[in-house]
Amino acid sequence: MSRQSRIVGILTEAFTPQRLEVEDDSARHAGHAGAGAGGETHFNVRMASAAFEGMNRVARSRAVNDALAGEFAEGLHALSLTLRAPSELTVSS
């Protein structure tokens, strides 16, 4: 199973998102610190979940990073996060 698939599974289980997009952005980071030769080290995550209602941006990021701690321990290097509560969604989000 790919890291991207595992991330989707972990985030789905932890946050029951209304919207979830996970994009492998590793190729853009080739040669940077933490970039593995096989990729799957850098990801963009866009997620909307009711679990984020009432949480500030830092708390949301910490919750996602905590959920993915096992992936970080196994070579995940960086995430770009866009995290919203459903009440914050707009047509362009």
Helices and strands as residue ranges (DSSP letters): H 3-15, E 19-24, G 26-29, E 42-48, G 50-52, H 57-67, H 69-73, E 78-84, G 86-88
